[in-house]
Amino acid sequence: MRLMILPVLFAAATATAAHAQDAAGDAALKDKAKAMFEATAAATCDPDGPGSEDNAPESHAIGFRYSYDAEEDPERTAHLFRFFCFSGAYNEIHVYYITDGEGALAPLHFAEPQYDVRYAGESDEKVEAVAITGFAATGQLVNSGYDPETRTITAHSLWRGVGDASSTGTWTFVDGTFRLVQYEVDASYDGEINPQAIVDYR
């Protein structure tokens, strides 16, 4: 009986040790992310402001393979960290950090379209056209969150408190990073929710 129990106990001890090692590694990586946040975002963020909740980052582990990896290759892990940056009357700003397939940590930037809005007449209640003028990268997202089921980050910026004018971006995790797949703009201050997609790669 003892001979049968020993392998079970050994396996349990090995699993416990591995779990403890993973937990220690996760804690060290979170500390590294905090240090990078303090070094790179302190000038623009208010980490101790309302809504910071002691500024503990939200974190996610994302398993993936690069497009050049073989199916039999071991899965890599990207670690995503979201930090509170600051908040206004109706918007909350976040910044993100991510590790690559080798474990290197870096700030995450997001592609966004730049655009001009043309209104019909002198009022801003009716939009005549929204024209993309280019693209830029931003290190801050508004009212954002990560959905592990769809592997997407969505941001929804309110242009005023009633929410009838806004912009919404969606970025999907692909090949170790987040790519812009959709961007919607509701530029009409008309009391209604009526966004139009100006970027749609879905």
VOBA-1610 file (N, C-alpha, C; in pm, whole numbers, padded with zeros to 5 digits, always signed):
BEGIN
Met+00083-00120+00000Met+00000+00000+00000Met+00086+00125+00000Arg+00195+00122+00084Arg+00282+00238+00090Arg+00347+00266-00045Leu+00384+00159-00117Leu+00447+00177-00248Leu+00352+00243-00346Met+00222+00218-00332Met+00124+00279-00421Met+00100+00425-00386Ile+00109+00459-00258Ile+00082+00596-00213Ile+00197+00689-00247Leu+00321+00640-00242Leu+00437+00725-00262Leu+00435+00799-00397Pro+00406+00732-00511Pro+00402+00806-00637Pro+00296+00915-00639Val+00183+00888-00573Val+00076+00989-00568Val+00122+01110-00489Leu+00186+01085-00375Leu+00235+01195-00293Leu+00343+01274-00366Phe+00429+01204-00439Phe+00535+01270-00514Phe+00477+01359-00623Ala+00376+01307-00693Ala+00311+01386-00799Ala+00244+01510-00742Ala+00178+01494-00627Ala+00111+01608-00564Ala+00212+01712-00519Ala+00323+01666-00462Ala+00426+01759-00417Ala+00488+01833-00535Thr+00509+01761-00645Thr+00566+01823-00765Thr+00472+01930-00821Ala+00343+01898-00825Ala+00244+01993-00876Ala+00236+02116-00786Thr+00242+02096-00655Thr+00238+02208-00561Thr+00359+02298-00578Ala+00475+02237-00594Ala+00598+02314-00613Ala+00593+02394-00744Ala+00541+02330-00849Ala+00531+02399-00978Ala+00435+02515-00969His+00323+02495-00898His+00225+02603-00882His+00286+02719-00805Ala+00361+02688-00700Ala+00425+02792-00620Ala+00526+02869-00703Gln+00599+02796-00789Gln+00698+02861-00875Gln+00629+02953-00976Asp+00517+02908-01033Asp+00443+02991-01128Asp+00389+03116-01059Ala+00337+03099-00937Ala+00283+03212-00863Ala+00392+03314-00832Ala+00510+03265-00796Ala+00621+03355-00768Ala+00663+03429-00894Gly+00663+03358-01008Gly+00698+03421-01134Gly+00597+03526-01175Asp+00468+03497-01154Asp+00363+03594-01186Asp+00376+03718-01098Ala+00405+03699-00970Ala+00420+03812-00880Ala+00539+03899-00919Ala+00649+03835-00958Ala+00767+03910-01000Ala+00739+03989-01128Leu+00663+03927-01220Leu+00631+03994-01345Leu+00537+04112-01320Lys+00443+04095-01227Lys+00352+04206-01193Lys+00430+04321-01129Asp+00526+04289-01046Asp+00610+04394-00986Asp+00690+04467-01094Lys+00736+04393-01192Lys+00810+04453-01303Lys+00720+04546-01384Ala+00595+04503-01404Ala+00499+04586-01477Ala+00470+04714-01399Lys+00455+04703-01266Lys+00431+04821-01183Lys+00548+04919-01193Ala+00669+04865-01190Ala+00787+04950-01198Ala+00794+05021-01334Met+00758+04949-01441Met+00760+05010-01574Met+00651+05116-01586Phe+00534+05089-01525Phe+00426+05188-01526Phe+00471+05316-01457Glu+00534+05303-01341Glu+00580+05419-01267Glu+00687+05495-01344Ala+00769+05422-01420Ala+00878+05487-01494Ala+00830+05554-01623Thr+00727+05499-01686Thr+00688+05549-01817Thr+00561+05631-01819Ala+00477+05617-01716Ala+00347+05684-01720Ala+00325+05784-01606Ala+00423+05800-01519Ala+00405+05887-01402Ala+00379+06032-01442Ala+00435+06075-01554Ala+00423+06216-01594Ala+00283+06249-01644Thr+00209+06151-01694Thr+00077+06178-01753Thr-00038+06117-01674Cys-00010+06026-01583Cys-00116+05958-01509Cys-00125+06008-01365Asp-00239+05984-01305Asp-00263+06013-01164Asp-00301+05883-01095Pro-00202+05796-01069Pro-00232+05661-01019Pro-00299+05657-00883Asp-00294+05768-00810Asp-00356+05772-00678Asp-00488+05847-00679Gly-00538+05879-00799Gly-00662+05954-00810Gly-00784+05868-00788Pro-00903+05930-00792Pro-01028+05855-00774Pro-01041+05743-00876Gly-01076+05624-00829Gly-01092+05510-00918Gly-00969+05424-00931Ser-00859+05466-00865Ser-00734+05391-00881Ser-00737+05257-00809Glu-00809+05248-00696Glu-00819+05124-00619Glu-00680+05067-00591Asp-00595+05146-00529Asp-00456+05116-00491Asp-00368+05084-00611Asn-00421+05109-00730Asn-00346+05095-00855Asn-00294+04954-00880Ala-00363+04854-00829Ala-00326+04716-00862Ala-00368+04689-01006Pro-00278+04640-01090Pro-00314+04620-01230Pro-00405+04499-01250Glu-00491+04509-01348Glu-00567+04392-01392Glu-00476+04313-01486Ser-00467+04183-01469Ser-00373+04104-01549Ser-00441+03983-01611His-00390+03944-01728His-00442+03828-01800His-00325+03754-01865Ala-00332+03622-01865Ala-00236+03538-01936Ala-00303+03487-02065Ile-00236+03509-02178Ile-00294+03474-02308Ile-00202+03373-02378Gly-00250+03253-02395Gly-00172+03152-02465Gly-00181+03172-02616Phe-00069+03153-02685Phe-00069+03174-02831Phe+00054+03111-02895Arg+00051+03107-03025Arg+00167+03072-03106Arg+00184+03178-03214Tyr+00308+03211-03245Tyr+00333+03302-03357Tyr+00297+03231-03487Ser+00275+03308-03591Ser+00235+03250-03720Ser+00343+03158-03776Tyr+00468+03180-03734Tyr+00577+03096-03785Tyr+00603+02973-03696Asp+00533+02963-03583Asp+00549+02847-03496Asp+00477+02726-03558Ala+00531+02609-03533Ala+00466+02486-03577Ala+00359+02446-03475Glu+00262+02368-03521Glu+00153+02327-03432Glu+00203+02245-03314Glu+00312+02171-03335Glu+00364+02088-03227Glu+00455+02166-03131Asp+00486+02292-03164Asp+00568+02374-03075Asp+00489+02407-02948Pro+00557+02420-02836Pro+00486+02455-02711Pro+00422+02593-02722Glu+00310+02608-02656Glu+00238+02735-02660Glu+00312+02841-02580Arg+00316+02960-02633Arg+00376+03073-02564Arg+00270+03141-02476Thr+00314+03229-02388Thr+00220+03302-02304Thr+00254+03450-02305Ala+00155+03530-02342Ala+00167+03675-02331Ala+00094+03718-02204His+00155+03805-02127His+00094+03856-02005His+00052+04001-02030Leu-00077+04027-02013Leu-00134+04159-02037Leu-00166+04226-01904Phe-00124+04353-01889Phe-00150+04429-01767Phe-00221+04559-01803Arg-00330+04587-01732Arg-00401+04714-01750Arg-00392+04795-01622Phe-00345+04920-01634Phe-00333+05010-01520Phe-00429+05128-01534Phe-00488+05166-01422Phe-00564+05291-01418Phe-00467+05407-01435Cys-00506+05505-01519Cys-00421+05621-01542Cys-00481+05745-01476Phe-00600+05784-01519Phe-00672+05894-01454Phe-00816+05891-01500Ser-00901+05973-01438Ser-01041+05975-01476Ser-01092+06118-01476Gly-01197+06138-01557Gly-01265+06266-01563Gly-01408+06249-01516Ala-01496+06337-01566Ala-01636+06334-01523Ala-01705+06205-01565Tyr-01677+06157-01687Tyr-01747+06038-01736Tyr-01655+05945-01817Asn-01527+05970-01814Asn-01431+05884-01883Asn-01321+05840-01788Glu-01275+05718-01804Glu-01164+05664-01726Glu-01056+05617-01823Ile-00933+05656-01796Ile-00822+05629-01887Ile-00735+05517-01833His-00694+05426-01922His-00607+05314-01885His-00485+05310-01977Val-00378+05252-01925Val-00260+05220-02007Val-00232+05071-01992Tyr-00170+05014-02094Tyr-00149+04869-02100Tyr+00000+04836-02121Tyr+00037+04720-02069Tyr+00171+04663-02091Tyr+00153+04516-02125Ile+00247+04464-02205Ile+00234+04326-02250Ile+00372+04263-02265Thr+00381+04133-02238Thr+00505+04060-02264Thr+00494+03991-02400Asp+00607+03977-02467Asp+00609+03904-02593Asp+00629+03755-02567Gly+00648+03680-02674Gly+00663+03535-02662Gly+00787+03491-02588Glu+00882+03584-02570Glu+01004+03550-02497Glu+01002+03604-02355Gly+00893+03673-02318Gly+00880+03723-02182Gly+00921+03867-02162Ala+00965+03936-02270Ala+01006+04076-02258Ala+00883+04165-02243Leu+00888+04257-02149Leu+00775+04345-02117Leu+00792+04480-02184Ala+00682+04536-02235Ala+00687+04666-02303Ala+00551+04733-02297Pro+00547+04868-02305Pro+00418+04937-02314Pro+00346+04895-02442Leu+00213+04890-02434Leu+00132+04851-02549Leu+00071+04977-02611His+00087+04990-02742His+00029+05102-02815His-00075+05050-02914Phe-00174+05133-02940Phe-00288+05092-03021Phe-00305+05183-03142Ala-00325+05121-03259Ala-00350+05198-03380Ala-00489+05260-03373Glu-00498+05386-03412Glu-00626+05457-03415Glu-00634+05542-03541Pro-00752+05551-03603Pro-00765+05640-03718Pro-00773+05785-03673Gln-00718+05873-03755Gln-00737+06017-03739Gln-00841+06058-03842Tyr-00931+06145-03806Tyr-01042+06173-03898Tyr-01095+06315-03881Asp-01160+06362-03985Asp-01229+06490-03983Asp-01378+06465-03994Val-01455+06540-03919Val-01601+06530-03923Val-01657+06655-03991Arg-01742+06634-04091Arg-01808+06746-04158Arg-01956+06739-04126Tyr-02007+06849-04070Tyr-02148+06855-04031Tyr-02231+06925-04138Ala-02358+06888-04142Ala-02451+06950-04236Ala-02503+07080-04174Gly-02469+07191-04235Gly-02513+07320-04182Gly-02428+07364-04064Glu-02480+07455-03984Glu-02407+07510-03871Glu-02424+07427-03744Ser-02521+07338-03744Ser-02545+07254-03627Ser-02455+07131-03628Asp-02427+07077-03508Asp-02349+06953-03498Asp-02440+06834-03469Glu-02567+06848-03502Glu-02661+06739-03480Glu-02667+06641-03596Lys-02629+06685-03716Lys-02635+06598-03833Lys-02499+06592-03900Val-02448+06468-03915Val-02316+06448-03976Val-02331+06427-04125Glu-02254+06502-04200Glu-02254+06486-04346Glu-02153+06382-04390Ala-02034+06383-04327Ala-01930+06287-04365Ala-01823+06279-04257Val-01763+06159-04244Val-01646+06139-04159Val-01536+06083-04247Ala-01427+06157-04261Ala-01320+06120-04353Ala-01193+06087-04276Ile-01136+05968-04300Ile-01010+05929-04237Ile-00897+06006-04304Thr-00811+06067-04222Thr-00697+06143-04273Thr-00564+06073-04248Gly-00566+05964-04172Gly-00444+05891-04144Gly-00462+05802-04022Phe-00351+05747-03974Phe-00354+05663-03855Phe-00241+05705-03762Ala-00262+05684-03632Ala-00161+05714-03532Ala-00168+05608-03424Ala-00069+05608-03335Ala-00065+05512-03224Ala-00086+05587-03093Thr-00164+05529-03005Thr-00188+05587-02874Thr-00151+05488-02764Gly-00103+05541-02654Gly-00069+05456-02540Gly-00175+05458-02432Gln-00285+05530-02456Gln-00393+05539-02358Gln-00526+05506-02423Leu-00610+05432-02352Leu-00744+05400-02399Leu-00847+05447-02297Val-00965+05481-02348Val-01070+05539-02265Val-01180+05435-02239Asn-01219+05420-02112Asn-01325+05327-02073Asn-01304+05191-02139Ser-01189+05133-02117Ser-01148+05014-02190Ser-01148+04890-02102Gly-01148+04775-02167Gly-01140+04649-02096Gly-01104+04536-02191Tyr-01050+04429-02134Tyr-01011+04310-02211Tyr-01112+04199-02189Asp-01156+04135-02297Asp-01248+04021-02291Asp-01170+03894-02324Pro-01143+03807-02227Pro-01063+03687-02254Pro-01131+03588-02347Glu-01263+03590-02356Glu-01333+03496-02443Glu-01311+03530-02590Thr-01314+03657-02623Thr-01295+03699-02763Thr-01153+03749-02789Arg-01073+03758-02683Arg-00936+03810-02693Arg-00934+03948-02756Thr-01023+04032-02712Thr-01031+04168-02766Thr-01025+04271-02654Ile-00968+04386-02687Ile-00974+04504-02602Ile-01068+04603-02671Thr-01162+04654-02596Thr-01257+04752-02648Thr-01247+04880-02566Ala-01249+04994-02634Ala-01247+05124-02569Ala-01366+05205-02620His-01427+05279-02528His-01547+05356-02564His-01535+05495-02502Ser-01498+05593-02583Ser-01476+05728-02535Ser-01603+05812-02552Leu-01653+05864-02441Leu-01772+05949-02445Leu-01729+06094-02471Trp-01792+06156-02569Trp-01759+06294-02602Trp-01834+06393-02513Arg-01944+06347-02457Arg-02013+06423-02353Arg-02093+06326-02267Gly-02139+06375-02152Gly-02195+06287-02052Gly-02317+06208-02093Val-02402+06263-02177Val-02524+06191-02214Val-02495+06072-02305Gly-02375+06067-02363Gly-02334+05950-02440Gly-02384+05943-02582Asp-02442+06050-02635Asp-02494+06045-02772Asp-02386+06071-02876Ala-02268+06113-02831Ala-02154+06132-02921Ala-02035+06058-02860Ser-01968+05977-02942Ser-01862+05894-02885Ser-01778+05832-02997Ser-01673+05763-02955Ser-01594+05681-03047Ser-01561+05549-02977Thr-01560+05441-03055Thr-01539+05307-02999Thr-01440+05230-03086Gly-01337+05179-03024Gly-01238+05100-03095Gly-01231+04958-03043Thr-01201+04864-03131Thr-01186+04723-03093Thr-01055+04671-03150Trp-00974+04611-03063Trp-00845+04554-03104Trp-00843+04406-03065Thr-00803+04321-03158Thr-00801+04177-03136Thr-00658+04127-03123Phe-00638+04033-03030Phe-00505+03974-03009Phe-00473+03878-03123Val-00370+03909-03198Val-00326+03827-03311Val-00174+03826-03314Asp-00115+03708-03319Asp+00029+03694-03339Asp+00110+03769-03234Gly+00062+03768-03111Gly+00139+03825-03002Gly+00113+03971-02970Thr+00021+04035-03043Thr-00008+04175-03015Thr-00154+04204-03047Phe-00195+04330-03031Phe-00335+04367-03056Phe-00345+04451-03182Arg-00432+04407-03274Arg-00452+04476-03400Arg-00590+04542-03404Leu-00594+04661-03459Leu-00721+04731-03475Leu-00807+04656-03577Val-00930+04622-03537Val-01020+04550-03629Val-01147+04630-03657Gln-01181+04723-03568Gln-01301+04803-03593Gln-01292+04935-03516Tyr-01343+05040-03580Tyr-01348+05170-03514Tyr-01476+05240-03558Glu-01557+05278-03459Glu-01684+05343-03485Glu-01685+05484-03428Val-01755+05572-03498Val-01767+05711-03453Val-01914+05751-03456Asp-01958+05806-03345Asp-02092+05867-03338Asp-02068+06015-03314Ala-02060+06092-03422Ala-02020+06232-03413Ala-02138+06328-03405Ser-02260+06278-03406Ser-02378+06365-03405Ser-02428+06387-03262Tyr-02436+06513-03224Tyr-02487+06549-03091Tyr-02639+06568-03102Asp-02707+06454-03119Asp-02849+06460-03150Asp-02936+06387-03047Gly-02875+06344-02937Gly-02951+06275-02835Gly-02977+06128-02865Glu-02919+06075-02973Glu-02941+05936-03012Glu-02806+05864-03025Ile-02812+05732-03009Ile-02693+05648-03026Ile-02695+05593-03168Asn-02612+05649-03256Asn-02612+05607-03396Asn-02470+05611-03455Pro-02384+05521-03408Pro-02245+05520-03458Pro-02235+05465-03600Gln-02129+05504-03669Gln-02098+05448-03800Gln-01954+05398-03799Ala-01932+05284-03861Ala-01798+05226-03867Ala-01716+05298-03974Ile-01600+05348-03933Ile-01510+05410-04031Ile-01390+05320-04059Val-01369+05218-03972Val-01270+05113-03997Val-01339+04982-03961Asp-01332+04884-04052Asp-01394+04755-04024Asp-01320+04646-04100Tyr-01234+04573-04028Tyr-01158+04463-04086Tyr-01214+04328-04043Arg-01332+04327-03984Arg-01391+04201-03939Arg-01450+04124-04054
//
